[in-house]
Amino acid sequence: MSARLYLAGFEVFAPDGPQRAEKMRQICVEHGLEPISPLDGDDKTDLDELSGAELAAAIFRINVEMIERADAVVGNFNPFRGPDPDAGTCWEVGYGFGRGKAVYGWTQGPATAVERTELHYPPITRRDDGSAVDRDGMTIENFGQPFNLMLACCGTVVQGSFEDCIRTVAADVASGRLTS
């Protein structure tokens, strides 16, 4: 049995994005899983003729269609441009969850939101009650999760690498916990 995985993450913005996507695809295939990447060329025909808002809308439509074809969404929850995961990845994961897809995320970053904020958006301070606040005086969620509870509680979060996460997905497929 296999499962189709939509691979959500900020790798698409990297200068070597296509190479990263290919490596991620190979890891999925090695574990008996079918990857669906936002960089898959077959799904992005005729985009060269578009620009601006039209291009954005077309990419949005294509990515939603890819998520619809997937059995699960696997998101890169590592910090991106600050302590939190990429906003687009969060949306894709949330959309997948809302559509009944299994959700998996992976992060190699700090284990708690307080630690992530301290590393990527310092300084943090403590109120008299011990709660942590960021440099803007906003409370930092402190449930022992690496990020906001809405993301941390919508699926399986793997503290480790992309391949560690894919191993978890493959084990869930093999055990029947994730079925296609």
Backbone as CSV, one residue per row, in Angstrom:
resi,resn,N_x,N_y,N_z,CA_x,CA_y,CA_z,C_x,C_y,C_z
1,MET,0.849,-1.169,0.000,0.000,0.000,0.000,0.901,1.241,0.000
2,SER,0.470,2.266,-0.702,1.218,3.513,-0.762,0.297,4.663,-0.383
3,ALA,0.878,5.818,-0.254,0.098,7.025,0.008,0.704,8.156,-0.803
4,ARG,-0.150,9.059,-1.230,0.270,10.256,-1.971,0.465,11.388,-0.973
5,LEU,1.656,12.002,-0.997,2.005,13.046,-0.034,2.229,14.370,-0.735
6,TYR,1.492,15.383,-0.327,1.764,16.743,-0.797,2.864,17.296,0.098
7,LEU,3.961,17.740,-0.500,5.128,18.216,0.237,5.095,19.737,0.321
8,ALA,4.667,20.249,1.454,4.537,21.691,1.666,5.783,22.211,2.372
9,GLY,6.338,23.296,1.873,7.495,23.859,2.543,8.114,25.011,1.786
10,PHE,8.982,25.709,2.470,9.616,26.886,1.887,10.772,26.542,0.959
11,GLU,11.025,25.270,0.733,12.073,24.873,-0.208,11.839,25.476,-1.584
12,VAL,10.582,25.722,-1.909,10.258,26.276,-3.228,10.900,27.647,-3.460
13,PHE,11.264,28.349,-2.392,11.861,29.676,-2.518,13.380,29.637,-2.611
14,ALA,13.972,28.495,-2.355,15.429,28.380,-2.339,15.992,28.413,-3.758
15,PRO,17.183,28.977,-3.916,17.803,28.989,-5.246,17.958,27.584,-5.828
16,ASP,18.163,26.598,-4.959,18.282,25.216,-5.404,16.985,24.436,-5.132
17,GLY,15.865,25.130,-5.168,14.568,24.513,-4.889,14.281,23.263,-5.700
18,PRO,14.481,23.299,-7.010,14.214,22.076,-7.787,15.063,20.886,-7.355
19,GLN,16.327,21.138,-6.998,17.187,20.048,-6.541,16.721,19.528,-5.178
20,ARG,16.320,20.426,-4.296,15.807,19.998,-2.990,14.539,19.167,-3.174
21,ALA,13.662,19.640,-4.054,12.412,18.911,-4.307,12.697,17.524,-4.860
22,GLU,13.668,17.416,-5.736,14.012,16.111,-6.300,14.538,15.164,-5.221
23,LYS,15.386,15.670,-4.340,15.898,14.838,-3.243,14.751,14.382,-2.338
24,MET,13.818,15.289,-2.057,12.666,14.943,-1.227,11.809,13.887,-1.920
25,ARG,11.609,14.041,-3.231,10.851,13.040,-3.991,11.524,11.669,-3.874
26,GLN,12.848,11.642,-4.038,13.580,10.374,-3.970,13.411,9.712,-2.605
27,ILE,13.477,10.498,-1.541,13.302,9.950,-0.191,11.914,9.337,-0.053
28,CYS,10.907,10.012,-0.557,9.543,9.462,-0.493,9.455,8.138,-1.238
29,VAL,9.962,8.115,-2.457,9.900,6.905,-3.283,10.654,5.756,-2.608
30,GLU,11.816,6.055,-2.017,12.584,5.024,-1.315,11.794,4.401,-0.171
31,HIS,10.831,5.136,0.364,10.009,4.633,1.462,8.629,4.161,0.985
32,GLY,8.497,3.983,-0.324,7.260,3.438,-0.885,6.108,4.427,-0.938
33,LEU,6.418,5.724,-0.932,5.392,6.762,-0.924,5.447,7.565,-2.219
34,GLU,4.322,8.127,-2.598,4.230,8.896,-3.845,4.230,10.393,-3.532
35,PRO,5.303,11.091,-3.906,5.385,12.522,-3.604,4.623,13.372,-4.618
36,ILE,4.059,14.448,-4.115,3.460,15.487,-4.956,4.087,16.790,-4.487
37,SER,4.896,17.388,-5.341,5.615,18.601,-4.962,5.019,19.815,-5.651
38,PRO,4.980,20.962,-4.961,4.538,22.189,-5.620,5.411,22.547,-6.823
39,LEU,6.598,21.965,-6.905,7.486,22.227,-8.036,7.348,21.204,-9.155
40,ASP,6.377,20.306,-9.049,6.183,19.326,-10.117,5.798,20.045,-11.405
41,GLY,6.615,19.895,-12.418,6.421,20.597,-13.682,5.148,20.236,-14.411
42,ASP,4.712,18.981,-14.327,3.542,18.552,-15.081,2.278,19.313,-14.709
43,ASP,2.237,19.853,-13.503,1.034,20.528,-13.032,1.059,22.033,-13.280
44,LYS,2.131,22.540,-13.882,2.274,23.986,-14.015,2.426,24.417,-15.473
45,THR,1.663,23.817,-16.347,1.721,24.183,-17.754,1.158,25.580,-17.964
46,ASP,1.686,26.265,-18.928,1.229,27.593,-19.359,1.448,28.712,-18.333
47,LEU,2.211,28.486,-17.293,2.449,29.540,-16.315,3.385,30.615,-16.848
48,ASP,4.217,30.260,-17.834,5.156,31.232,-18.392,4.447,32.419,-19.028
49,GLU,3.205,32.235,-19.424,2.446,33.304,-20.070,1.765,34.242,-19.077
50,LEU,1.835,33.917,-17.785,1.138,34.697,-16.764,2.112,35.506,-15.925
51,SER,1.590,36.542,-15.269,2.391,37.316,-14.322,1.468,37.928,-13.283
52,GLY,2.078,38.465,-12.226,1.332,39.179,-11.198,0.219,38.368,-10.577
53,ALA,-0.922,39.017,-10.408,-2.066,38.393,-9.737,-2.571,37.162,-10.482
54,GLU,-2.501,37.187,-11.808,-2.946,36.015,-12.579,-2.049,34.811,-12.307
55,LEU,-0.747,35.043,-12.232,0.183,33.961,-11.936,-0.050,33.442,-10.522
56,ALA,-0.210,34.343,-9.566,-0.466,33.933,-8.183,-1.734,33.082,-8.099
57,ALA,-2.793,33.500,-8.748,-4.053,32.751,-8.717,-3.900,31.375,-9.352
58,ALA,-3.135,31.289,-10.422,-2.929,30.000,-11.088,-2.126,29.058,-10.194
59,ILE,-1.077,29.565,-9.564,-0.280,28.734,-8.658,-1.145,28.266,-7.492
60,PHE,-1.944,29.162,-6.936,-2.850,28.806,-5.841,-3.773,27.659,-6.266
61,ARG,-4.409,27.804,-7.424,-5.336,26.775,-7.927,-4.628,25.438,-8.117
62,ILE,-3.445,25.471,-8.709,-2.697,24.237,-8.957,-2.322,23.558,-7.641
63,ASN,-1.842,24.343,-6.663,-1.454,23.749,-5.386,-2.646,23.163,-4.647
64,VAL,-3.788,23.845,-4.692,-4.998,23.293,-4.073,-5.377,21.979,-4.751
65,GLU,-5.295,21.930,-6.076,-5.612,20.689,-6.795,-4.662,19.558,-6.392
66,MET,-3.385,19.895,-6.185,-2.422,18.872,-5.752,-2.754,18.367,-4.354
67,ILE,-3.118,19.273,-3.451,-3.497,18.856,-2.096,-4.722,17.955,-2.156
68,GLU,-5.663,18.274,-3.013,-6.876,17.453,-3.156,-6.538,16.025,-3.578
69,ARG,-5.490,15.859,-4.390,-5.091,14.521,-4.858,-4.330,13.730,-3.799
70,ALA,-3.848,14.416,-2.771,-2.991,13.780,-1.766,-3.804,13.070,-0.691
71,ASP,-3.160,12.091,-0.070,-3.723,11.429,1.100,-3.277,12.126,2.382
72,ALA,-2.130,12.803,2.292,-1.564,13.487,3.451,-0.798,14.712,2.991
73,VAL,-0.668,15.661,3.903,0.166,16.841,3.672,1.330,16.743,4.648
74,VAL,2.543,16.872,4.120,3.758,16.842,4.928,4.378,18.228,4.853
75,GLY,4.420,18.918,5.992,4.885,20.302,6.012,6.222,20.487,6.690
76,ASN,7.030,21.364,6.107,8.285,21.784,6.713,7.947,22.873,7.722
77,PHE,8.033,22.547,9.014,7.675,23.480,10.080,8.895,24.174,10.689
78,ASN,10.027,24.090,10.000,11.202,24.801,10.478,10.964,26.302,10.402
79,PRO,11.655,27.072,11.235,11.486,28.527,11.194,11.807,29.083,9.806
80,PHE,11.004,30.050,9.386,11.191,30.695,8.082,10.977,32.192,8.254
81,ARG,12.000,32.958,8.042,11.928,34.413,8.168,11.429,34.841,9.546
82,GLY,11.858,34.136,10.564,11.426,34.403,11.933,11.233,33.104,12.671
83,PRO,10.573,33.118,13.827,10.455,31.897,14.628,9.431,30.897,14.107
84,ASP,8.528,31.317,13.253,7.425,30.460,12.847,7.635,29.838,11.469
85,PRO,6.890,28.776,11.170,6.956,28.174,9.841,6.426,29.137,8.768
86,ASP,6.731,28.818,7.531,6.261,29.575,6.378,4.736,29.665,6.368
87,ALA,4.210,30.861,6.127,2.758,31.082,6.133,2.045,30.228,5.094
88,GLY,2.615,30.096,3.910,1.990,29.276,2.872,1.917,27.816,3.272
89,THR,2.976,27.330,3.891,2.992,25.948,4.377,1.902,25.754,5.427
90,CYS,1.774,26.710,6.333,0.731,26.623,7.365,-0.652,26.577,6.730
91,TRP,-0.876,27.401,5.715,-2.181,27.393,5.040,-2.426,26.040,4.385
92,GLU,-1.413,25.517,3.683,-1.582,24.234,2.990,-1.875,23.110,3.984
93,VAL,-1.180,23.115,5.103,-1.426,22.104,6.145,-2.849,22.260,6.693
94,GLY,-3.238,23.478,6.993,-4.591,23.720,7.507,-5.663,23.325,6.510
95,TYR,-5.440,23.640,5.246,-6.399,23.254,4.215,-6.490,21.729,4.140
96,GLY,-5.330,21.066,4.135,-5.331,19.603,4.098,-6.072,19.014,5.282
97,PHE,-5.815,19.553,6.480,-6.512,19.076,7.674,-8.021,19.259,7.510
98,GLY,-8.413,20.418,7.052,-9.837,20.704,6.862,-10.500,19.803,5.836
99,ARG,-9.718,19.306,4.907,-10.238,18.411,3.869,-10.119,16.950,4.279
100,GLY,-9.715,16.693,5.535,-9.655,15.324,6.037,-8.379,14.580,5.700
101,LYS,-7.356,15.297,5.275,-6.073,14.661,4.961,-5.289,14.447,6.258
102,ALA,-4.487,13.415,6.290,-3.551,13.244,7.399,-2.516,14.359,7.297
103,VAL,-2.038,14.841,8.422,-1.062,15.925,8.448,0.166,15.474,9.234
104,TYR,1.320,15.728,8.642,2.606,15.473,9.278,3.454,16.717,9.101
105,GLY,4.239,17.014,10.117,5.176,18.120,10.016,6.498,17.731,10.628
106,TRP,7.528,18.377,10.162,8.848,18.104,10.706,9.560,19.415,10.997
107,THR,10.357,19.374,12.050,11.151,20.540,12.402,12.445,20.091,13.058
108,GLN,13.502,20.769,12.709,14.789,20.537,13.349,15.106,21.693,14.285
109,GLY,14.198,22.637,14.348,14.409,23.820,15.158,14.203,23.539,16.630
110,PRO,14.281,24.570,17.432,14.056,24.411,18.875,12.726,23.720,19.173
111,ALA,12.692,23.037,20.316,11.554,22.199,20.673,10.349,22.966,21.198
112,THR,10.548,24.201,21.660,9.405,24.951,22.190,9.301,26.320,21.522
113,ALA,8.114,26.871,21.546,7.880,28.196,20.959,8.701,29.266,21.679
114,VAL,8.877,29.112,22.975,9.682,30.079,23.727,11.127,30.039,23.223
115,GLU,11.681,28.837,23.084,13.051,28.708,22.588,13.187,29.241,21.162
116,ARG,12.208,28.944,20.318,12.252,29.420,18.930,12.199,30.938,18.878
117,THR,11.341,31.523,19.702,11.216,32.970,19.711,12.498,33.611,20.226
118,GLU,13.059,33.027,21.274,14.299,33.571,21.819,15.425,33.525,20.781
119,LEU,15.467,32.472,19.985,16.503,32.323,18.971,16.287,33.245,17.772
120,HIS,15.026,33.395,17.328,14.748,34.095,16.077,14.099,35.468,16.221
121,TYR,13.666,35.837,17.429,12.979,37.119,17.631,13.247,37.623,19.040
122,PRO,14.536,37.688,19.421,14.880,38.076,20.793,14.676,39.565,21.025
123,PRO,14.710,39.991,22.256,14.827,39.148,23.450,13.447,38.777,23.967
124,ILE,13.420,37.740,24.795,12.185,37.446,25.518,12.391,37.868,26.966
125,THR,11.303,38.190,27.596,11.341,38.533,29.020,10.260,37.729,29.717
126,ARG,10.275,37.785,31.027,9.288,37.052,31.823,8.462,38.049,32.619
127,ARG,7.171,37.793,32.641,6.268,38.569,33.505,6.401,38.035,34.927
128,ASP,5.779,38.726,35.870,5.812,38.293,37.272,5.265,36.881,37.456
129,ASP,4.295,36.498,36.614,3.711,35.161,36.729,4.558,34.085,36.036
130,GLY,5.698,34.474,35.442,6.594,33.526,34.780,6.341,33.351,33.300
131,SER,5.239,33.905,32.781,4.949,33.738,31.351,5.952,34.525,30.517
132,ALA,6.283,33.959,29.363,7.254,34.572,28.465,6.563,35.530,27.510
133,VAL,7.248,36.639,27.225,6.749,37.610,26.240,7.875,37.934,25.262
134,ASP,7.478,38.235,24.036,8.473,38.575,23.023,8.875,40.044,23.130
135,ARG,9.707,40.495,22.216,10.223,41.868,22.286,9.150,42.924,22.085
136,ASP,7.992,42.507,21.565,6.863,43.425,21.396,5.906,43.392,22.583
137,GLY,6.230,42.586,23.603,5.376,42.480,24.774,4.221,41.511,24.609
138,MET,4.242,40.716,23.544,3.179,39.744,23.285,3.510,38.409,23.951
139,THR,2.502,37.804,24.556,2.680,36.511,25.209,3.104,35.463,24.193
140,ILE,4.057,34.644,24.586,4.493,33.518,23.753,3.779,32.274,24.253
141,GLU,3.063,31.637,23.362,2.356,30.412,23.702,3.344,29.407,24.280
142,ASN,2.993,28.813,25.409,3.943,27.942,26.091,3.268,26.643,26.512
143,PHE,2.939,25.813,25.517,2.344,24.507,25.789,3.349,23.380,25.583
144,GLY,4.640,23.748,25.520,5.673,22.748,25.296,5.792,22.316,23.853
145,GLN,5.106,22.999,22.963,5.141,22.692,21.536,6.093,23.665,20.834
146,PRO,6.593,23.306,19.658,7.534,24.190,18.982,6.900,25.416,18.325
147,PHE,5.581,25.426,18.189,4.883,26.534,17.534,3.439,26.562,18.009
148,ASN,2.660,27.433,17.439,1.272,27.641,17.818,0.509,26.319,17.898
149,LEU,-0.341,26.196,18.897,-1.091,24.956,19.120,-1.961,24.558,17.938
150,MET,-2.449,25.507,17.171,-3.301,25.156,16.032,-2.529,24.365,14.984
151,LEU,-1.254,24.595,14.879,-0.409,23.832,13.972,0.102,22.565,14.654
152,ALA,0.513,22.688,15.904,1.091,21.554,16.634,0.077,20.445,16.887
153,CYS,-1.199,20.777,16.977,-2.214,19.784,17.338,-3.007,19.228,16.154
154,CYS,-2.686,19.633,14.941,-3.505,19.180,13.808,-2.983,17.906,13.160
155,GLY,-1.892,17.364,13.682,-1.358,16.143,13.097,-0.173,15.649,13.893
156,THR,0.704,14.950,13.218,1.891,14.378,13.834,3.075,15.289,13.559
157,VAL,3.732,15.747,14.613,4.926,16.574,14.475,6.139,15.714,14.808
158,VAL,7.087,15.682,13.896,8.320,14.920,14.077,9.453,15.904,14.334
159,GLN,10.109,15.745,15.457,11.294,16.553,15.766,12.463,15.826,15.109
160,GLY,12.888,16.335,13.967,13.958,15.688,13.218,13.967,16.159,11.783
161,SER,14.521,15.349,10.915,14.700,15.705,9.508,13.473,15.329,8.673
162,PHE,13.495,15.785,7.425,12.452,15.395,6.480,12.383,13.877,6.379
163,GLU,13.539,13.227,6.270,13.524,11.776,6.149,12.965,11.109,7.402
164,ASP,13.252,11.655,8.580,12.651,11.123,9.808,11.128,11.181,9.722
165,CYS,10.625,12.287,9.208,9.177,12.449,9.067,8.612,11.434,8.072
166,ILE,9.302,11.265,6.958,8.834,10.322,5.935,8.856,8.892,6.478
167,ARG,9.840,8.567,7.303,9.847,7.241,7.949,8.603,7.056,8.814
168,THR,8.207,8.114,9.523,7.003,8.055,10.357,5.770,7.841,9.489
169,VAL,5.676,8.581,8.392,4.539,8.412,7.476,4.515,6.987,6.942
170,ALA,5.663,6.487,6.487,5.727,5.134,5.925,5.308,4.085,6.954
171,ALA,5.741,4.269,8.199,5.341,3.326,9.262,3.833,3.380,9.483
172,ASP,3.258,4.582,9.440,1.809,4.713,9.608,1.051,4.076,8.446
173,VAL,1.576,4.211,7.236,0.954,3.566,6.077,1.029,2.055,6.255
174,ALA,2.215,1.542,6.619,2.412,0.100,6.776,1.514,-0.500,7.855
175,SER,1.260,0.283,8.926,0.445,-0.226,10.025,-1.058,-0.011,9.802
176,GLY,-1.390,0.702,8.745,-2.798,0.987,8.464,-3.344,2.216,9.142
177,ARG,-2.493,2.937,9.895,-2.952,4.175,10.537,-3.215,5.283,9.526
178,LEU,-2.525,5.215,8.389,-2.776,6.151,7.291,-3.101,5.295,6.084
179,THR,-4.286,5.447,5.569,-4.690,4.661,4.408,-5.004,5.583,3.252
180,SER,-4.704,5.120,2.061,-4.996,5.914,0.864,-6.316,5.514,0.252
